[in-house]
Amino acid sequence: MNQTLETILSRRSIRGFLCKPISEEDIKWIVDAAVHAPSGMGRDTWQFTVVQSREKIQKLAKVIEKETGRENYTMYHPEVLIIPSNLRESPFGKEDNACAMENIFLAAHSLGIGSVWINQLNGISDRPAIREVLSELSVPSDHVVYGMAALGYPDGTEIIPKVRKGAVVYVK
């Protein structure tokens, strides 16, 4: 099996991270992979906000906790949070960001870095308290957030391989 397929088939969501910095070089590779994702009509109407401050990440987590009513919400204490955002008017923004997120996850995994999709801002990124923190993080006011990527080195918690379900139909 080639390395690309091995990376795709072995990637798993990581929900426990070590308190260990990710190198600037690795972060740049991961973000570069995101920027190279396909986008509708090649418009690239996105922005990638890379938050490397645990304090700022937890500030956003606390606002999400309050807005969603989820007690003790932490986003799993990642070392880095990548926030893809897209123009509110972009007809392909959600899909574009999903493609970029997949590239983030695969690039991170290929570098030995764990990742997990954080979905809590989908549909609530314009709530005033959320928007205030997003603005502090330089997410443009005319952008929405569909999902975020929490990154860090896996803490060693056992990952149980998921049994994949779903139909595959071959038509010849």
Order of alpha helices (4+ residues) and beta strands (2+ residues): alpha-alpha-beta-alpha-beta-alpha-beta-alpha-beta-beta
